[in-house]
Amino acid sequence: MIRFDNVSKRYDNGFEALSRINFLVEPGEMLFLTGHSGAGKSTLMKLIMQMEKPSNGQITVDGQDLNRMPSSQVPYYRRNIGVVFQNHQLLFDRSVFDNVALPLQIAGLPHHEIGRRVRAALDKVSLLEKERLNPIVLSGGEQQRVGIARAVVNKPTMLLADEPTGNLDPELSEEIMTLFRQFNEVGVTILIASHDVELLKRMNKRILGLVEGKLVHDGVLW
Amino acid sequence: MKSKRPSVTQNRTRPSTGATRGASVTRRPERPPEPDANRQQGAVQRKRGFTDKFDAYMAHHSTSAIDSLLRLLATPFQSLMTWLVIAIAVAIPAALYIGFANLQQLGENWEGSSQVSVFLRPETSDAKAEDMRTKLAARADIAKVVYVSPAQGLAEFKAQSGLGEVVDSLEKNPLPGTLLVTPRLQNGSDAAITSLEQSLLADPAVADVRLDMQWVKRLQQLMMLGKKMVFGLGGLLALGVLLVIGNTIRLSIENRRDEILVVKLVGGTDSYVARPFLYTGLWYGIGGGLLALIVLGIGFYWVSSTAEQLAALYQSNFRLQGLGFFGSMQLVLLAGLTGLLGAWIAVVRHLIQIQPR
């Protein structure tokens, strides 16, 4: 599903965020990416999302070589990836429903189909009764769940989450993780960046450990 | 940091969470993220017909169009200011254009009268003049000759100039007898006219020869010059409109930066992101154009009565011509296209640069 071959990323200011990263993620896998802040977790996510280009090496996602993808193809590529951000990136000028509907509107789905899928996604994260509200009035955990609903509403084959439980308490993070596990059970490949060691222990999944841009660990716990 | 506090209590005290989850398990077969359903749906999605895609495309066009218009109307004062700026920039060259079009129409009325006025010496008798008239009328290069005697000329002048009393007070008729010669010209070439003028001047009874053509030509040249200036001014003001709209769109792009980033992250294409802004530009242009029409209408109404009074004084049935329906539509369309172009420039320059980082 995701393959990194000798991938390095050096920013224009000379900072090497990632150096010679190699790993392979199978379809349907759920794994974690961990490391201190600045270790390169976000950069790795951005490379997969095509928000950054690698300086070296090759990234293959779902059989596509990202280096060879024309920039006009990038939007269509991104539609197959759901992203959950630490700061949820919700739009506060529209309702919860419209936030979740955004990827479907962009993909050009018919109106009735959008309504059906948005409600299914909101039901999944138990926020169906709040679809009319503005996300600004929701709690942090609820906002994060709206973000998750938006990430999965287009039925992506892959889900990326950057510190999805970053500022949530353990109970709420557990709730979010349960959601991710449920999506994984139905075949979605999930990559979660997190530095929450307790959470990683509890989940007991494969972990990629980054230290100063190098991959120092690949496997279950250590 | 936003509101962790209420969320905790809310989620802890909500018994429904578990129940919902339990329910969701039992209802799982109809859940969207089912692996089989997922694949099937994906296939269906890919197979979605061209008509569906086209419908969605058109739907986004209409929602973008309506949304952007509503956004403009949501800040009426600000939008009105922009519209007024555009309206003024559009109305000025349009008004000048209308003015010149009317002058040209006047000129065209006179163009047919390529008359040559032959003024006779005051001592020339009516009989002698009549004799000249028949001789001239027989010439091949002359179509028609009319003799206007000094008495006739005075009567005409009295009737047309509105200076009747002044004329009455004159002791002696100051007007010479005049032969109005209409040349027979295929193309009205200057050389033919000049040679005619020379031959007419050769007659000792002729005091002076005036070519009415010449000043019509001068007027035409002046109007050509004026028209060029109107187009130049119009071009400059259109550039101004482009800059105003471009800048306004740039600001609204900056205002919606977060939204643009999110849309691009969830797979919005550049044209999808650009569409609402292009419509905003179109609305600015069309709104400005319509406002310009109103301004022109008021100006036209204000000027036309005066112009008609003036025309009446000159015994002319001249009427001020406005833009007309098609002209008005063209003006609005042109303003709309200028707005669209301005927005497009802003979009190309700024929107494409906003990339998720």
Interface residues (C-beta under 8 A of the other chain):
Chain A: K46 M49 M51 E52 S72 P75 Y76 Y77 R78 R79 V83 Q89 L91 D93 L102 P103 Q105 I106 A107 G108 L109 P110 H111 R117 A120 A121 D123 K124 S126 L138 S139 G140 G141 E142 Q143 R150 V152 N154 K155 N167 L168 D169 E171 L172 E175 T178 Q182 F183 V186 G187 V188
Chain B: M1 K2 S3 K4 P6 S7 V8 Q10 N11 R12 S16 T17 T20 R21 S24 R31 P32 P33 E34 P35 N38 Q41 G42 Q45 D52 K53 D55 A56 Y57 A59 H60 D258 E259 L261 V262 V263 K264 L265 V266 G267 G268 T269 D270 Y272 Q355 P356 R357
